[in-house]
Structures are given as C-alpha cells and as structure tokens.
Amino acid sequence: MIELIAHRGANRDHLENTLPAFQRALDLGADGVELDVHCTSDGVVVVHHDFLPKGASPDPALAGRPVSALTSGELATFRLPDGSAIPTLDDVAQLLRGRAVLYCELKGPGTAEPALRILRRHGGPCAVHAFDHRMVADAAAFAPEIPRGVLEVSRHLDPAASVRSVEGRDLWQLAEYVDEALVREVHAAGGRVIAWTANTPEAIERLAGWGVDGLCTDDVALARRVLGR
C-alpha cells in the first residue's frame, strides 16, 4: 500500500511544522509526517523549515538571527503567526508515539547526529533524508539502522545512484520528474520512490499507477479519497 505522508503536517488546516498540523495529519489518517529540523546554538533540535525563524520575539535584538545562532531559550520567545511556539523534535516524536512514520529532513548544518539521537531514544518508525547528501552520509555512519533517503529536484541518468552512494533506501524525487521508468529502475536497485509534492487528483492517480512507494502531499484527505482509502 502506498504511504501517504503529510508534507510538514496537515499544512492546509494549520500552520506547517507545528504540533496542531501534525495532530491534524494523524486525525486525517496519514501514514507518515514529513518535517524539517535545525539545531539551536546550544544543540536543541527544533522543527522549522526556514533558516530564519518565522514569527517574532519580544526581544528586538533577536530579529534577523538564524536558528543556529539562537539558544533554545531565545528561540522559545518567538511566536509563529498562529501564536504557537516552534516545536522541538522531541515534542513531535512524543506526539506521534509510533502512530505514523516520522520522516525527518535534515535541514540545518550539523543536525544529523543530534536528530538521530532523538529518533533513537523515541524508537518509533522513522527515517531521515536531505538535499545535502553529505548529511545523509553522516547519518549512515552514526546510525546505520535508521533508514535514509536523498532529496532530488533533477532527473539523473541513473536515478538510484545517489541513493546507493549513502547506502540509502528512499529516493525523494520531485513529482514532476517521476515516471514509470524511474520507479522501475529504483525498484530494481532495491530502493523506494517517494514523490513530492502530489496535490492534484491527476498527479496522485498517475503516480500511484506507476507504483511509487510514498506520496508526500499537502492534502492527505484528497489523497485518501483518490486512492479509495
């Protein structure tokens, strides 16, 4: 069965990468949630997409500083546009408690080992992936038991090559670059294909027909309807 993965949570119902978005993804029946992580200057792994925190802190001296240059205490003073705080990876892993696969994109520099320590401690189903394949290689060296994937926005002659280079499992391929031949080649190499981001009935049907292993989507409810789940 194709995994339905909520892209940064149920981001059409709640602000992306927030606890309400992840809870809503669970309520909608997502098989997995995808999220992005950065590390604060004191080593706390937080869930946020951008390098600069969205929202604002009451301390104007903190404005314009990236997550990596803020302590966890300083970052905790920021409030996102919906009024919520930026969650930690610990917060999200505790919320999921094994009810969905936690797909963790290693976004900020130096996040591989700290994030993997948290994933190991919580012990639920999980995997990591990144655009920076060096971080995925770091993950392979530190925690080889946790599945890995690589993010791609281009179509390679050998679509499984980058996955093999990090002893990975998943090719996270931009949906527009997925076709039946790519799925067939990656499967032949023992890998899986996760297409991102599939948000229309036509794309979901087409990708499912080609046999992708996962659909990363902003609309889990739509994907469930299209796939008859």
Secondary structure, DSSP 8 states (H G I E B T S, - for coil): --EEEEETTTTTTS-TTSHHHHHHHHHTT-SEEEEEEEE-TTS-EEE-SSSS-SSB-S-GGGTT--GGGS-HHHHTT-B-TTS----BHHHHHHHHTTSSEEEEEE-STT-HHHHHHHHHHH-SSEEEEESSHHHHHHHHHH-TTS-EEEEESS--SSTTHHHHHTT-SEEEEEGGG--HHHHHHHHHTT-EEEEE---SHHHHHHHHHHT-SEEEES-HHHHHHHTT-
